[in-house]
Amino acid sequence: MEQIIDRNIGVHFGDMDAPFPFAGVASMFDGNLVANNPNFGAYKAGTNGYIGTEFTAGKIFSRALYYGWNDRGILDDGSAGTVYIYGKKGAPANGTDGLLIGQASFSEPSPLAYGSPLTINSMDTVNAYTHIWAYVTTAAATGICGAELEMYELTSAVQQHVKPAAIFIGAGQSNMVGAAPVPDQAIYVNRARIMMFALDGTVKPASDPIMDPTGSLWPQFDNSAVGCGTMLPFANSVVANFKNFDALIVNSSKGSTSIDLWAKGGELYNGMIARTKLALSAAPYGSFIAGMVWQQGESDTFTEASSTAWVDKFHALVANVRTDLNMPDLPVVFVGLGPYDAFAPGWPQLRFSQQFMRLPANCLYVKTFDLANVASPDWLVTGSVVTIGERVSKAMLQLLPEMF
């Protein structure tokens, strides 16, 4: 069930220049939560338009409706455009200074005539935003004669069940991405308590494949093959032990990547850190980063030299992540190589090193070499993936503080 929580109406300000948020005109953010209350806050500058609303934190948005009154001038030149819905905890500095929640495209003649709204449904975002706005781009500079943004939220009965989330980072290569066939999602008996920060920039109910690239905002994490990976089985197991928290998965993984490609400053490392911080800002109030799961190494077994170098590089990776997240004791569980020693010359050596190496502080190893693999020799079957998730959960619980 849902209810409208605000209707924000913007009037014609024409093609003018003004700094964000709209100096010299009515504020984009009205600060009024009265349902169906007309509030002025639209602005058009060149080909970019804005209209938005300020909220108290903790809303659960279900969808947005955007109306453009093209019979009064929004688009009458045959051009096209896109409506982007952004949100942020705190006041934004510009029209795109937030987390992209959803988007939809339109053209003229468009469905934007008053009475025929553009519906943006990818709003199943549990968040703590204080500001929501529509950022409209058009192909030609035309004044907005009228625009309206309606925001809907789930009812308060649903809101009462929202808990802060323990955020878990997932990173690595194909087995972390998810290479196994997707199982019946009913096996995840605790899935109602698990969210995921998807590649399209939204927080949504978790389901395989976690790394679905549809609408991806991070092309470095797009994978041609996606399936069942470690993170959802892990979250399903670990969240069963939490009384006061739910779980939020942030998986930033890429198949066929060596540990060198995860060095600090590279697009994979930077994307992982950025996604983690964005997920934290979008999560329910009181959420926090709880731990990291690392599953990688197959691409470092092609030579004995790369296998030998992996251990020190893994130590550096853990140290860098902890520094950049300002969490010196961040719990880290890493998943060791699987059973296929004949895959590459350095496989047995790296598998042995992972099993017996000196671990970073607050870090544990999970073995997989006793589990079944199929198809590609370095990919694990679905049953093995589920078992790994359960093993990672047990290891993570040993590292988490007593508050869990």
C-alpha positions as CSV (number, residue, x, y, z in Angstrom):
1,M,0.0,0.0,0.0
2,E,1.2,3.5,-0.6
3,Q,0.1,7.1,-0.1
4,I,1.0,10.4,-1.7
5,I,3.3,12.4,0.6
6,D,3.9,15.5,-1.5
7,R,3.0,17.3,-4.7
8,N,5.4,19.9,-5.9
9,I,4.2,22.3,-8.6
10,G,6.6,24.6,-10.5
11,V,5.6,27.6,-12.5
12,H,7.2,29.3,-15.4
13,F,10.5,30.9,-14.6
14,G,11.7,31.0,-18.2
15,D,15.3,30.5,-19.5
16,M,17.3,32.2,-16.9
17,D,20.6,31.7,-15.2
18,A,20.8,31.4,-11.4
19,P,23.0,29.4,-9.1
20,F,21.6,26.3,-7.5
21,P,19.3,26.1,-5.7
22,F,17.7,28.9,-7.7
23,A,18.8,32.1,-6.2
24,G,16.3,34.9,-6.9
25,V,13.4,32.6,-7.3
26,A,11.4,30.3,-5.0
27,S,13.4,27.5,-3.5
28,M,13.4,24.2,-5.1
29,F,12.7,22.6,-1.7
30,D,9.5,23.7,-0.1
31,G,9.9,22.1,3.3
32,N,6.2,21.4,3.4
33,L,4.9,17.8,3.8
34,V,1.2,18.5,3.4
35,A,-0.3,16.1,0.9
36,N,-1.5,17.7,-2.4
37,N,-0.2,21.0,-1.4
38,P,0.9,23.2,-4.4
39,N,4.5,24.3,-3.8
40,F,6.5,26.5,-6.1
41,G,10.0,25.3,-6.9
42,A,10.6,24.7,-10.6
43,Y,13.5,26.2,-12.5
44,K,14.7,26.1,-16.1
45,A,18.1,27.1,-17.3
46,G,19.0,26.3,-20.9
47,T,18.3,22.6,-21.4
48,N,18.3,21.6,-17.7
49,G,15.2,21.9,-15.5
50,Y,14.7,21.1,-11.8
51,I,11.8,20.6,-9.5
52,G,12.0,19.1,-6.0
53,T,10.8,18.7,-2.5
54,E,12.4,18.6,1.0
55,F,11.4,15.8,3.4
56,T,12.1,14.6,6.8
57,A,14.4,11.6,6.8
58,G,13.3,8.0,6.8
59,K,10.7,7.9,4.0
60,I,10.2,4.8,2.0
61,F,9.6,5.9,-1.6
62,S,7.6,3.7,-3.9
63,R,7.3,5.8,-7.1
64,A,7.3,9.2,-8.6
65,L,5.0,10.9,-11.1
66,Y,6.3,13.7,-13.2
67,Y,3.9,15.9,-15.2
68,G,5.1,18.3,-17.9
69,W,2.5,20.7,-19.1
70,N,3.5,20.6,-22.7
71,D,0.3,22.2,-23.8
72,R,1.7,25.3,-22.0
73,G,5.2,25.1,-23.2
74,I,7.5,22.4,-21.7
75,L,8.3,20.8,-25.0
76,D,6.8,22.0,-28.3
77,D,9.7,21.6,-30.7
78,G,9.7,17.9,-31.3
79,S,12.7,17.3,-29.1
80,A,13.3,14.6,-26.5
81,G,14.4,14.5,-23.0
82,T,15.0,12.5,-19.8
83,V,13.6,12.9,-16.3
84,Y,16.1,11.8,-13.6
85,I,14.9,11.4,-10.0
86,Y,17.7,12.1,-7.4
87,G,17.8,11.9,-3.7
88,K,20.2,12.9,-1.0
89,K,20.6,13.0,2.8
90,G,21.3,16.7,3.2
91,A,20.9,19.7,0.8
92,P,22.4,19.2,-2.7
93,A,24.9,21.6,-4.2
94,N,23.6,21.2,-7.7
95,G,21.0,19.4,-9.7
96,T,22.8,16.1,-9.9
97,D,24.5,16.1,-6.5
98,G,22.8,13.0,-5.1
99,L,22.0,9.4,-5.7
100,L,20.1,8.5,-8.9
101,I,17.0,6.7,-7.8
102,G,15.2,6.3,-11.2
103,Q,14.9,7.7,-14.6
104,A,12.6,7.7,-17.7
105,S,12.8,9.2,-21.2
106,F,10.2,11.1,-23.2
107,S,9.8,12.7,-26.6
108,E,7.5,15.3,-28.2
109,P,4.7,14.7,-28.9
110,S,5.2,13.3,-25.4
111,P,3.1,11.7,-22.6
112,L,3.9,14.7,-20.5
113,A,0.7,16.6,-21.1
114,Y,-1.0,17.3,-17.9
115,G,-3.1,14.3,-16.9
116,S,-0.7,11.9,-18.6
117,P,2.2,11.6,-16.2
118,L,5.6,10.0,-16.8
119,T,5.8,7.3,-14.1
120,I,9.1,6.3,-12.6
121,N,8.6,3.0,-10.8
122,S,12.1,2.0,-9.9
123,M,11.7,3.7,-6.6
124,D,11.6,0.7,-4.2
125,T,14.3,2.5,-2.3
126,V,14.5,2.3,1.5
127,N,16.5,5.3,2.4
128,A,17.0,8.3,4.7
129,Y,16.8,11.0,2.1
130,T,15.9,14.5,3.1
131,H,15.7,15.9,-0.4
132,I,14.2,14.4,-3.6
133,W,14.1,16.2,-6.9
134,A,13.5,15.7,-10.6
135,Y,16.4,16.8,-12.9
136,V,15.0,17.2,-16.5
137,T,17.2,17.4,-19.5
138,T,15.9,18.3,-23.0
139,A,17.5,18.5,-26.4
140,A,16.5,22.2,-26.8
141,A,16.5,25.2,-24.5
142,T,12.8,25.8,-23.8
143,G,11.2,27.4,-20.8
144,I,9.2,25.2,-18.4
145,C,5.8,26.7,-18.3
146,G,4.6,24.2,-15.8
147,A,5.8,21.0,-14.2
148,E,4.7,18.8,-11.3
149,L,6.4,16.2,-9.2
150,E,4.4,13.8,-7.1
151,M,6.1,11.6,-4.6
152,Y,4.6,8.4,-3.1
153,E,5.7,6.4,-0.2
154,L,4.7,3.1,1.4
155,T,2.3,3.4,4.2
156,S,3.4,3.9,7.8
157,A,2.5,0.3,8.6
158,V,5.3,-0.9,6.3
159,Q,7.7,1.7,7.6
160,Q,7.5,0.4,11.1
161,H,9.3,-2.8,10.0
162,V,12.3,-1.0,8.5
163,K,15.5,-1.6,10.5
164,P,18.9,-0.2,10.2
165,A,21.1,-2.3,7.9
166,A,24.4,-3.9,8.4
167,I,26.1,-3.2,5.1
168,F,28.4,-5.9,3.7
169,I,30.8,-5.2,0.8
170,G,31.3,-8.0,-1.8
171,A,34.2,-7.8,-4.2
172,G,36.3,-10.0,-6.4
173,Q,35.9,-11.9,-9.7
174,S,33.5,-14.3,-11.4
175,N,32.5,-16.5,-8.5
176,M,31.7,-13.4,-6.5
177,V,29.9,-11.9,-9.4
178,G,27.8,-15.1,-9.6
179,A,28.6,-17.7,-12.2
180,A,26.3,-20.5,-10.9
181,P,22.8,-21.1,-12.2
182,V,20.2,-19.0,-10.3
183,P,18.3,-21.1,-7.8
184,D,14.6,-20.8,-6.7
185,Q,14.8,-17.6,-4.6
186,A,12.5,-19.3,-2.0
187,I,15.7,-21.0,-0.6
188,Y,16.6,-17.7,0.9
189,V,14.2,-17.9,3.8
190,N,15.4,-14.5,5.2
191,R,15.3,-12.6,1.9
192,A,12.7,-10.2,3.2
193,R,15.4,-8.8,5.5
194,I,18.0,-8.4,2.8
195,M,18.4,-5.4,0.5
196,M,21.0,-4.8,-2.2
197,F,22.6,-1.7,-3.7
198,A,22.1,-2.5,-7.4
199,L,24.3,-1.4,-10.3
200,D,21.5,1.0,-11.3
201,G,22.1,3.0,-8.2
202,T,19.0,1.9,-6.3
203,V,18.5,0.1,-3.0
204,K,16.1,-2.7,-3.6
205,P,15.0,-6.1,-2.3
206,A,17.9,-8.6,-2.9
207,S,17.6,-11.3,-5.5
208,D,19.9,-13.2,-7.8
209,P,21.6,-12.1,-9.9
210,I,22.9,-9.5,-7.6
211,M,25.2,-8.1,-10.3
212,D,22.4,-7.6,-12.9
213,P,23.9,-4.9,-15.2
214,T,20.5,-3.5,-16.3
215,G,20.7,0.3,-16.1
216,S,24.2,0.1,-14.7
217,L,25.9,3.4,-13.6
218,W,29.2,1.6,-13.1
219,P,30.3,0.0,-16.4
220,Q,33.5,-1.3,-14.8
221,F,31.3,-3.8,-13.0
222,D,29.2,-4.9,-15.9
223,N,29.6,-8.6,-16.6
224,S,28.4,-10.6,-19.6
225,A,27.5,-13.6,-17.5
226,V,25.7,-13.2,-14.1
227,G,24.1,-15.8,-11.9
228,C,24.2,-17.0,-8.3
229,G,27.2,-15.8,-6.3
230,T,28.4,-15.8,-2.7
231,M,26.7,-12.6,-1.3
232,L,23.0,-13.5,-1.2
233,P,23.6,-17.0,0.4
234,F,25.9,-15.3,2.8
235,A,23.4,-12.5,3.7
236,N,20.6,-15.0,4.0
237,S,22.6,-16.9,6.6
238,V,24.2,-14.1,8.5
239,V,21.0,-11.9,8.9
240,A,19.3,-14.8,10.8
241,N,21.6,-14.0,13.7
242,F,20.7,-10.3,13.9
243,K,17.9,-9.0,16.1
244,N,18.3,-5.3,15.5
245,F,19.6,-5.0,12.0
246,D,18.8,-6.2,8.5
247,A,21.4,-6.7,5.8
248,L,22.3,-4.6,2.8
249,I,24.6,-6.1,0.1
250,V,27.0,-3.9,-1.9
251,N,28.6,-6.2,-4.5
252,S,31.2,-4.5,-6.7
253,S,32.9,-7.4,-8.7
254,K,34.3,-8.1,-12.1
255,G,35.1,-11.4,-13.7
256,S,38.5,-12.4,-14.9
257,T,40.3,-9.7,-12.9
258,S,43.7,-10.1,-11.3
259,I,44.5,-8.5,-8.0
260,D,46.6,-5.9,-9.7
261,L,43.4,-4.5,-11.3
262,W,42.1,-3.9,-7.8
263,A,45.0,-1.6,-6.8
264,K,44.1,1.6,-5.1
265,G,43.4,4.4,-7.7
266,G,42.1,2.0,-10.3
267,E,38.5,2.1,-11.6
268,L,37.6,-1.1,-9.8
269,Y,38.9,-0.1,-6.4
270,N,37.6,3.5,-6.8
271,G,34.2,2.2,-7.9
272,M,34.0,-0.2,-5.0
273,I,34.7,2.5,-2.4
274,A,32.4,5.0,-4.1
275,R,29.5,2.5,-4.3
276,T,30.0,1.5,-0.6
277,K,29.8,5.2,0.5
278,L,26.7,5.8,-1.7
279,A,25.0,2.8,-0.3
280,L,25.6,4.0,3.2
281,S,24.1,7.4,2.4
282,A,21.0,5.6,0.9
283,A,20.5,3.1,3.6
284,P,18.0,3.5,6.5
285,Y,18.9,5.7,9.3
286,G,21.3,4.1,11.7
287,S,22.9,1.8,9.1
288,F,26.6,1.1,9.1
289,I,29.3,-0.7,7.2
290,A,29.7,-4.1,8.9
291,G,32.2,-6.1,6.9
292,M,33.8,-7.1,3.6
293,V,33.8,-10.4,1.7
294,W,36.6,-10.9,-0.9
295,Q,36.7,-13.7,-3.4
296,Q,39.4,-13.5,-6.0
297,G,42.6,-15.1,-7.1
298,E,41.9,-17.3,-10.1
299,S,43.4,-14.8,-12.5
300,D,46.6,-14.6,-10.5
301,T,47.4,-18.3,-10.9
302,F,48.6,-18.2,-14.5
303,T,52.2,-17.8,-13.4
304,E,54.0,-18.8,-10.2
305,A,55.3,-15.3,-9.9
306,S,51.8,-13.8,-9.8
307,S,50.7,-16.5,-7.3
308,T,53.6,-15.6,-5.1
309,A,52.9,-11.9,-5.2
310,W,49.2,-12.2,-4.4
311,V,49.5,-12.4,-0.6
312,D,51.3,-9.1,-0.2
313,K,48.9,-7.4,-2.6
314,F,45.9,-8.8,-0.7
315,H,47.3,-7.3,2.6
316,A,47.7,-3.9,0.8
317,L,44.1,-4.1,-0.5
318,V,42.7,-4.7,3.0
319,A,44.8,-1.9,4.4
320,N,43.7,0.5,1.7
321,V,40.0,-0.3,2.1
322,R,40.1,0.1,5.8
323,T,41.9,3.5,5.4
324,D,39.6,4.9,2.8
325,L,36.5,3.8,4.8
326,N,38.0,5.1,8.0
327,M,37.5,1.6,9.6
328,P,40.8,0.3,10.8
329,D,39.2,-2.9,12.2
330,L,36.8,-3.6,9.3
331,P,36.0,-7.3,9.4
332,V,37.2,-9.1,6.3
333,V,36.5,-12.6,5.2
334,F,38.2,-13.9,2.1
335,V,37.2,-17.0,0.1
336,G,40.0,-19.3,-1.1
337,L,40.4,-20.9,-4.4
338,G,38.3,-23.9,-5.4
339,P,39.4,-27.5,-6.1
340,Y,40.7,-27.4,-9.7
341,D,44.5,-27.5,-9.2
342,A,45.1,-28.2,-12.9
343,F,43.5,-24.9,-14.0
344,A,46.8,-23.0,-14.1
345,P,50.5,-23.5,-13.0
346,G,50.2,-21.3,-10.0
347,W,46.9,-22.6,-8.7
348,P,48.2,-25.1,-6.1
349,Q,50.7,-22.6,-4.8
350,L,48.2,-19.8,-4.4
351,R,45.6,-22.1,-2.8
352,F,48.2,-23.3,-0.3
353,S,49.3,-19.7,0.4
354,Q,45.7,-18.5,1.0
355,Q,45.2,-21.4,3.4
356,F,48.3,-20.9,5.5
357,M,49.4,-17.3,5.0
358,R,49.7,-14.7,7.8
359,L,46.3,-13.0,7.8
360,P,45.6,-9.3,8.3
361,A,44.1,-8.5,11.7
362,N,40.4,-9.2,12.0
363,C,40.4,-11.3,8.9
364,L,39.5,-15.0,8.3
365,Y,39.9,-17.4,5.4
366,V,37.1,-19.7,4.1
367,K,38.1,-22.9,2.2
368,T,36.3,-24.1,-1.0
369,F,38.7,-26.7,-2.4
370,D,36.4,-29.5,-1.0
371,L,33.4,-28.3,-3.0
372,A,32.2,-29.2,-6.5
373,N,32.8,-27.2,-9.6
374,V,31.3,-27.5,-13.1
375,A,31.5,-26.2,-16.6
376,S,34.3,-23.7,-16.5
377,P,36.8,-25.4,-14.2
378,D,37.1,-22.4,-11.9
379,W,33.3,-21.9,-11.5
380,L,31.4,-23.5,-8.6
381,V,28.0,-25.2,-8.8
382,T,25.0,-23.6,-7.1
383,G,25.0,-26.0,-4.2
384,S,28.7,-25.1,-3.6
385,V,28.0,-21.4,-3.7
386,V,25.3,-21.7,-1.1
387,T,27.6,-23.7,1.1
388,I,30.3,-21.0,0.7
389,G,27.8,-18.3,1.7
390,E,27.0,-20.3,4.9
391,R,30.7,-20.7,5.7
392,V,31.4,-17.0,5.1
393,S,28.6,-16.2,7.5
394,K,30.1,-18.3,10.2
395,A,33.5,-16.7,9.7
396,M,32.0,-13.2,9.7
397,L,30.1,-13.8,12.9
398,Q,33.3,-14.5,14.6
399,L,34.7,-11.1,13.6
400,L,31.6,-9.0,14.3
401,P,31.4,-7.1,17.6
402,E,29.0,-8.3,20.3
403,M,26.3,-5.8,19.5
404,F,25.2,-8.1,16.8
